[in-house]
Each structure stands twice: as structure tokens, then as C-alpha cells.
């Protein structure tokens, strides 16, 4: 370690003399590229970074699965129905008090099985995705630093560093990660980082026909997300875990976990 520190210091000293680019590694993620911006930072605005978040109005979701289809197309998610970055669950409370939870399939918006209508007391849909935690367990367990938080607070995966150990998949309390069958690396929702850093909406938000999803800057008083927080009673999934999710819900039934 002493030798490595000496060589790093020598490189930092000689770089400006020889006219060579030099960047120190970041403490919270992959090393910066010489002469350029950090990975995944295309279009990052100057000044203080935004803090991205998403709100979901449960009472507006109709279970059309357009968000799931758009996500798969935009982010090259494998077509198999068990690979997803965002998904929609149907919660059905039966007249006898039993709770039935089904995941919707892409394309048709219908669950794998249905409850007879005469037995249903209440039914509603809950979109889910990576919660982009401020205290993400997945980042803590990654042994190679492949999972990290961007300046905007979005949890990302560096495919070049990821070794496919699945530690992050096991650590995620929201079940929001999977191992990509082609790259053999962890994959998950990124809030469509390649779009949102260019002031575009995530694909799932853009296609929602009922505006059930709201995306914005949590620190911007003019953001629609800030107004949502002010006007609605806010809930998060599994708040007892203290992960500080940035995916917020309104009208969320207590049975949802």
C-alpha cells in the first residue's frame, strides 16, 4: 500500500509537468475517466445536482402494464416475463379477508390467475420498482464497488466492474434486481438515467395514460413532485428498514409491503 501511494503521488506530481491528464478515483463509485465526466453523467447540469425521485398515485393506476412494456423496450430488458425493471402487482382483498397478490404480465394486463368477482371486496394495482434508497443495502454489500449512487442519488450498476456475485440481488429488500442473462451482471431500474439527465422523463412516466407516476427533483420547490408531497399523505414501502426510499406512494393500503 505504501508503494501504491508513492506511485499515485508521483503521478499526480508529474502529470501537470508533462501535460498529461490525471484523475483521482472517486470515493463513492467507479473512477473518473481522464479528461471527461464520471460514468453515467452525460448531460449533468452545472451547479448543485438534482435529487431525483418518483411518486406513484395508487388510486390512478389501472393496471394497463404500458409502463412495463415501455421499460423493457427503452432499456433492453430481456423479453422473458420474469425479467423486469418495473412491474405492477394486483392486490385483491376477498370478502373473507384473505389477501391475494398477483404480478401482472406484460402486454395483456391480466394476472396469471384471477379471483371470482363475487369473492372480491376490493382490488387495486401497485406499481413497483427500485426505490433508489438514500441508504441502499445493495451498495453496502457490493464487494467490488460496482453498485454506487450517482450525484443525483440514483443507484446505478457499473457493468464493467460487476462480477455477478448476486450479493446485491439478495440484499435488496424490494426484490428490484435481477441477473441479466446475457451480460451476467446485476440489472435494475435506473430512473432511465440516460433520459432524465437530459431533462426527459423516464419511459414509464411518459407512457402512463392516467399520470399515476410523477417524476421530479425532490429539492426543487417548483417540481411537480414537491407539490405532490405537499398535497398528499405520503407512504413508502417497508419504512421500518430505514433505507430512505425516494419512491413515494399516495393512497397506499396498509396491506402492501
Number of C-alpha atoms within 10 A of each C-alpha: 6 7 8 9 10 11 12 12 11 11 15 16 12 12 13 11 8 8 8 12 13 16 14 11 12 10 9 13 20 19 13 15 14 12 10 11 12 18 14 14 16 15 14 18 12 7 6 9 14 18 16 23 24 21 24 25 21 18 15 18 20 18 21 20 25 20 24 25 21 21 24 21 13 14 16 9 20 14 12 9 12 10 18 24 20 22 23 24 19 21 19 21 19 18 12 9 11 11 15 14 17 16 20 23 20 22 11 11 17 16 17 9 10 12 13 8 10 8 14 17 13 12 15 18 22 22 23 17 19 22 26 24 20 15 15 22 18 21 24 14 17 20 13 14 17 22 26 21 18 19 16 17 18 23 23 23 24 19 15 10 13 20 16 19 15 18 16 25 22 16 17 17 18 15 13 21 24 20 17 16 12 7 13 15 20 24 26 23 21 20 28 17 23 17 16 19 19 13 13 14 19 23 22 23 23 16 18 19 14 13 13 19 25 22 23 20 18 19 14 14 10 11 14 16 23 18 13 18 16 10 10 12 12 17 19 18 20 14 11 8 11 11 17 17 21 20 23 22 25 20 14 21 13 8 8 13 10
